Each structure stands twice: as structure tokens, then as C-alpha cells.
């Protein structure tokens, strides 16, 4: 079954540490996205990619890097985690002109202490 | 640039009443509109989609009609249930080809007994 998976599902990190969130999709979709969601709020786009080995900045890219080594995998990297990056992070995939028709992973709950 | 506006942040209703959640958009390209539902501690899931003007689309008791003349795609249900309590997002993709979806800020629907 086509799916988007994320690892880890939850993580506690220390301020200033490096955090890597991973996403894997079996949808055979070209486009992948990383969103952040703060409690009770909307989705904010961090980075996205429409082809392997290329990434684009979204609306809130500061403090985050992204890597797309293959069509299936998309990582989000926090080089120096900060308290303000505590949130739930969702990965999603999409395709075609209906790229806003997205299939979301289960999310990663990140707590930075 | 493209934009999506959801005017209500919170809608509170009694079970059995009808609901309409507003969504308007702006784009200079051909639009594709989506509604997502996100229950507590879950990932967003696609609820409805449309790119056809003036055609009603339905799923799980919810329905919406894309009206290009008014740039609207309002979500409706004739009788809400307790299980409809969730966060609802309207989203837009276009034929513009930038692969970057536009999400509204979301409307929280709370249904009381």
C-alpha cells in the first residue's frame, strides 16, 4: 500500500544539538514537502522538492535544511536545534498539477529542551 | 502570489445542525481546490477536491462546489456529528507550475452534544 512514513515518531533534543527527521514515500510521487505545525495551528511549509537532488525553500526555511537524495527519501535537518523549533513536523508527497493533493506521513513530535 | 483565506478560526456548533466553512482563494492560474480534515493527534487527510467549475463534490457527508466566479470553495454539511470535531484546511494548487501548495490557516470545528 502506498504510504508516507516518518522516523522517528517522536524525539527529544537538546538546544544546540543536531536533529535529522527522515521521510520515506512509496507513492512514486515526484514532489515532497516538509511542514511544521504548532499546537492548534495551521501548516507552515519549510522546504519542498520536486526532483531528487534538489530542494526549494518554503515559507519558513530559516534554521532548517533539507536533503532529497532519492525520489523516495526526503530529510529535514536542524543543525542547531532551538526551543522555538518544538513542534510537530509532517512530511507529505504529491504529484502532477494536483500537487496540493498531498498524502501526509504520521508526523514527528519534536521537543527541544 | 497565490493565497487562500479561511475567515473562521473557530466554529462551535450543536450536533445535528448544518455547517459551512468558508474558503476563498486568489490566483491568476487555473485552480485546483482541496479540503483536508485533521483530527486531534492525527495527520491531515484529504476530504474533498475539485477543479471543475460549478460542480458539487461530496465525500463522507461533506460537500463543496467550486465557484470560479467568486473564487470560493466552501465546505458544507447538513447535519454535523460529534466525530466531525476537527481542524479543517482549504488548499490550492494551480497550473502555474511552481509546485508550492497554498494552505489556508485552518478552521477548528467543535461539535457539542
Interface residues (C-beta under 8 A of the other chain):
Chain A: X31 X33 X40 X41 X42 X43 X45 X48 X50 X56 X58 X90 X94 X97 X98 X99 X100 X101 X102 X103 X104 X105 X106 X107
Chain B: X32 X34 X42 X43 X44 X45 X46 X49 X51 X87 X89 X91 X92 X93 X94 X95 X97 X99 X100 X101 X102 X103 X104 X105 X106 X108
